Amino acid sequence: MAPPRNRRPGFSRRAQYGLFLGYVIAVAGSLVAAVLLALSAIDPPAFAVLRATVAEVTTPMSSGLSAVGQWFGSIPGGIGSYVGVHDENKRLHKQLADQHALYMRARSLVYDNRRLTALLRLRERIAEPVVTARLVSSSATSTRRFAVLNAGSWQGVASGQPVTGPDGLVGRVLETGPNSARVLLLTDGESVVPVRRTRDGLPALAAGRGDGLVDIRSVAMSNAGFTPGDVFVTSGIGGIYPPDVPVARVFRHGRDSAPARSYSQPDTLDYAMVQRAFMPPLPPTPVPVPVAKPTPAPKPSKSAKPRSAPGPAPAPAPAASAVAR
């Protein structure tokens, strides 16, 4: 059915006012356009000033509307970028975790290589190593500091032999079994090692404290000053520990004694080397057995006449039967 030609809004006030307002806006727009057209034709400079003024007024509104339009237009791209960045971030996190695992593995290999290289240098420096064995356990909470070595008398380990690691002195063998040995650690309260300071040769004693540290005590002079960073090595005195093996480093000032940390940490050490004593004890001297002296013959007196030497024995007489013949 065709729409009616009569488009009156009827009795609706809103429709009537809307239609009237549309007519007014159309007429006003036509009049403004005509005035502007006439002004541009009659007075172009004035029209240019008016156009610039209108542009100055409408520019902020246009800029705001343009920014709002761009913001709404960027919403789909932002959503896509967020999804892409989220996936890329997840991929990079996975790659970082994989590279971290490789980094930790490479770091472990470098540490093992450095430790084994130091142990090899230690082996080359020692003339006659006894055996290289593993420290299978060590005391960490007791006041005594011992470690167990998985090598014993069957491998040539004997009581009193020094035990060294890649970083320095560990202790000495205290007891031995067939396939195990008990090591008295450097930090034990009963351990005393003759040492000297590397920078001036000051003799001292490294005595264990039983708490994982050692005390450096001067034996040469009173009021000997110790400063943090002083390095002490074995002096070779005593005949057990070889000289120039790193022992400890001082970390606090002191006069007659100072606390120090040992270079070797048994709780992080897996392999250690047992070597012969620097000056092994001399073999026991055999007790001399008295030998009986021969008794001298008595000397002849001057009054006794010398006896003549016995002559040859006379030939036996021939038998009677032989004479008869």
C-alpha positions in Angstrom: 0.0 0.0 0.0 1.5 3.4 -1.0 2.2 5.9 1.7 -0.2 8.8 1.9 0.9 12.1 0.5 -0.3 14.0 3.5 2.8 14.1 5.9 1.3 16.3 8.6 2.5 15.3 12.0 -0.9 15.3 13.3 -1.7 16.5 16.8 1.8 15.6 18.3 3.4 18.6 19.8 6.9 17.1 19.7 6.6 16.2 16.0 5.3 19.7 15.2 8.2 21.4 17.1 10.7 19.1 15.4 9.4 19.9 12.0 9.4 23.6 12.8 12.9 23.5 14.2 14.1 21.7 11.1 12.6 24.4 8.8 14.2 27.2 11.0 17.6 25.5 10.8 17.4 25.1 7.1 16.4 28.7 6.5 19.1 30.0 8.9 21.7 27.9 7.2 20.6 29.2 3.8 20.8 32.8 5.0 24.3 32.3 6.6 25.5 30.6 3.5 24.2 33.4 1.3 25.8 36.0 3.6 29.1 34.2 3.6 29.0 33.9 -0.2 28.2 37.5 -0.6 31.0 38.5 1.9 33.5 36.4 0.1 32.6 38.0 -3.2 32.4 41.6 -1.9 35.2 41.7 0.8 37.6 38.8 0.5 40.0 40.1 3.3 37.1 40.3 5.8 36.0 36.8 4.8 39.5 35.5 5.3 39.5 37.0 8.9 36.2 35.5 9.6 37.3 32.1 8.3 40.4 32.2 10.4 38.4 33.0 13.5 36.0 30.2 12.9 39.0 27.8 12.4 40.5 29.0 15.7 37.2 28.3 17.5 36.6 24.9 15.9 40.2 23.6 15.9 40.1 22.3 19.6 36.8 20.7 19.0 38.0 19.0 15.9 41.2 17.9 17.6 39.2 16.4 20.5 36.8 14.7 18.2 39.7 13.4 16.1 41.4 12.0 19.2 38.2 10.3 20.3 37.8 8.9 16.9 41.4 7.6 16.8 41.0 6.1 20.3 37.9 4.2 19.3 39.5 3.2 16.0 42.6 1.9 17.9 40.5 -0.4 20.1 40.5 -3.3 17.7 44.3 -2.9 17.0 45.0 -2.7 20.8 43.0 -5.8 21.4 45.0 -7.6 18.7 48.3 -6.2 20.0 47.4 -7.3 23.5 46.7 -10.9 22.3 49.9 -10.9 20.3 52.0 -9.4 23.1 50.6 -12.0 25.5 51.6 -14.8 23.3 55.0 -13.3 22.6 55.5 -12.8 26.3 54.6 -16.4 27.0 57.0 -17.6 24.3 59.8 -15.4 25.7 59.2 -16.6 29.2 59.5 -20.2 28.0 62.7 -19.3 26.1 64.1 -17.5 29.1 63.4 -20.6 31.3 65.1 -22.9 28.8 68.1 -20.5 28.6 68.3 -20.3 32.4 68.5 -24.1 32.6 71.3 -24.1 30.1 73.0 -21.3 31.9 72.9 -23.1 35.2 74.2 -26.3 33.5 77.0 -24.3 31.9 77.8 -22.7 35.3 77.9 -26.0 37.0 80.2 -27.4 34.3 82.5 -24.3 34.7 82.6 -24.8 38.4 83.4 -28.5 38.1 86.1 -27.7 35.5 87.7 -25.1 37.7 87.6 -27.4 40.7 89.0 -30.4 38.8 91.7 -28.2 37.3 92.7 -27.0 40.7 92.7 -30.6 42.0 94.9 -31.6 39.0 97.3 -28.8 39.8 97.4 -29.9 43.4 98.2 -33.4 42.3 101.0 -32.2 40.0 102.4 -30.1 42.8 102.6 -33.1 45.2 105.5 -35.4 44.7 104.0 -38.6 46.0 100.3 -38.5 46.5 98.9 -41.6 48.3 95.3 -41.6 47.0 92.5 -39.4 45.8 89.3 -40.3 47.6 85.8 -38.9 48.3 84.7 -37.3 51.5 81.5 -39.1 52.1 80.4 -37.3 55.3 81.4 -34.6 57.7 80.1 -33.4 61.1 78.2 -30.2 60.9 76.4 -29.8 64.3 78.8 -31.4 66.8 81.5 -29.5 68.6 84.0 -31.9 67.1 84.8 -31.7 63.4 85.5 -35.0 61.6 85.1 -36.3 58.1 85.0 -39.8 56.7 87.2 -40.7 53.7 86.3 -43.7 51.6 89.9 -45.0 51.5 91.8 -46.8 54.1 94.9 -48.8 54.9 94.3 -51.1 51.9 94.8 -48.0 49.7 97.9 -46.9 51.6 96.3 -44.4 53.9 98.0 -44.1 57.3 97.4 -42.2 60.5 99.0 -38.7 60.5 99.0 -38.1 56.8 97.8 -34.7 55.6 94.6 -34.3 53.6 94.3 -31.4 51.1 91.7 -30.2 48.7 91.6 -28.0 45.6 91.3 -24.9 47.7 93.7 -25.7 50.5 94.3 -27.8 53.6 91.5 -30.0 54.9 93.1 -31.7 57.9 95.0 -34.9 58.7 94.1 -38.6 59.0 93.3 -39.5 62.6 92.2 -43.2 62.3 92.2 -45.7 59.5 90.3 -48.8 58.6 90.6 -51.2 55.7 88.5 -49.0 53.3 87.8 -45.9 55.3 89.6 -43.3 57.3 88.6 -40.7 59.9 89.9 -37.2 59.1 90.5 -34.6 61.8 89.3 -31.3 60.1 91.2 -28.1 60.3 88.4 -26.4 62.3 88.3 -29.0 65.1 89.2 -27.8 68.5 92.0 -30.3 68.8 93.6 -29.3 65.5 96.7 -27.0 65.5 98.6 -26.3 62.3 101.9 -24.3 62.1 101.4 -21.5 59.5 103.1 -18.4 58.3 101.7 -15.1 56.9 102.4 -14.7 53.2 103.2 -11.0 53.1 105.9 -11.0 55.8 106.5 -14.7 56.9 105.1 -14.1 60.4 104.9 -17.5 62.1 101.7 -18.4 63.8 99.4 -21.3 64.7 96.0 -22.0 63.2 93.9 -23.5 65.9 90.4 -24.8 65.3 87.5 -23.4 67.2 84.9 -26.1 66.7 82.4 -23.7 65.1 83.7 -23.8 61.5 86.3 -21.1 62.0 90.0 -21.1 63.1 92.0 -18.8 65.3 95.3 -17.4 64.1 97.6 -17.0 67.1 101.0 -15.4 66.9 104.0 -17.3 68.3 106.9 -15.0 67.4 106.1 -11.7 69.2 103.5 -10.2 71.4 100.9 -7.6 70.1 101.3 -8.9 66.5 98.7 -7.1 64.5 96.3 -9.1 62.2 94.3 -7.3 59.5 91.4 -8.6 57.4 92.7 -10.2 54.2 95.9 -11.7 55.7 96.5 -15.0 54.1 98.2 -17.9 56.0 99.8 -21.0 54.5 101.4 -24.0 56.1 105.0 -23.4 57.1 106.2 -27.0 57.0 107.2 -27.0 60.7 106.3 -30.1 62.5 107.0 -32.6 59.8 103.3 -33.4 58.9 102.0 -30.7 56.6 103.9 -29.7 53.5 104.8 -26.0 53.2 102.9 -23.3 51.2 99.4 -25.0 51.3 96.6 -22.4 51.8 95.1 -22.6 55.2 92.9 -19.6 56.1 92.2 -15.9 55.6 91.7 -13.4 58.4 88.4 -11.5 58.3 88.6 -9.4 61.5 91.2 -7.2 63.2 93.1 -8.7 66.1 96.2 -8.3 68.2 97.5 -11.6 69.5 94.9 -13.7 67.8 92.3 -13.1 65.1 89.4 -15.2 63.6 89.8 -16.6 60.1 87.9 -18.7 57.6 89.5 -21.8 56.2 89.8 -22.1 52.4 88.5 -25.6 52.3 84.9 -26.2 53.2 84.4 -29.9 53.8 80.6 -29.6 53.5 81.0 -28.5 49.9 84.1 -30.7 49.1 83.6 -34.0 47.4 87.1 -35.1 46.6 90.3 -34.8 48.6 93.8 -35.9 48.3 95.8 -37.8 50.9 99.6 -37.4 50.7 102.5 -38.6 52.6 103.8 -36.7 55.6 106.2 -33.9 54.7 108.9 -35.4 57.0 108.0 -39.0 57.7 109.3 -40.4 61.0 112.6 -42.1 61.0 112.6 -45.9 61.1 113.5 -47.4 64.5 117.2 -47.8 65.1 118.0 -51.5 65.6 119.4 -52.4 69.1 123.0 -53.7 68.8 123.5 -57.3 69.8 126.7 -58.0 71.8 129.1 -60.3 70.1 131.3 -62.7 72.1 135.1 -61.9 71.7 137.5 -64.8 71.1 139.7 -65.7 74.1 143.4 -65.0 73.4 145.8 -68.0 73.6 148.2 -68.0 76.7 151.7 -66.7 76.0 154.6 -69.2 76.6 157.0 -68.5 79.6 160.7 -67.9 79.1 161.9 -70.9 81.2 160.1 -73.4 79.0 162.1 -74.9 76.2 160.6 -74.8 72.8 159.4 -78.1 71.6 160.9 -79.4 68.3 158.6 -79.9 65.4 157.5 -83.5 65.1 159.4 -85.4 62.3 157.9 -87.7 59.7 156.5 -90.9 61.1 158.8 -94.0 60.6 157.9 -96.4 57.9 156.2 -99.6 59.2 158.3 -102.8 59.4 157.8 -105.3 56.6 155.7 -108.2 57.3 157.4 -111.6 58.1 156.1 -113.4 55.1 157.6 -110.7 52.8 161.0 -111.2 54.5 160.9 -114.9 54.0 160.5 -114.5 50.3 
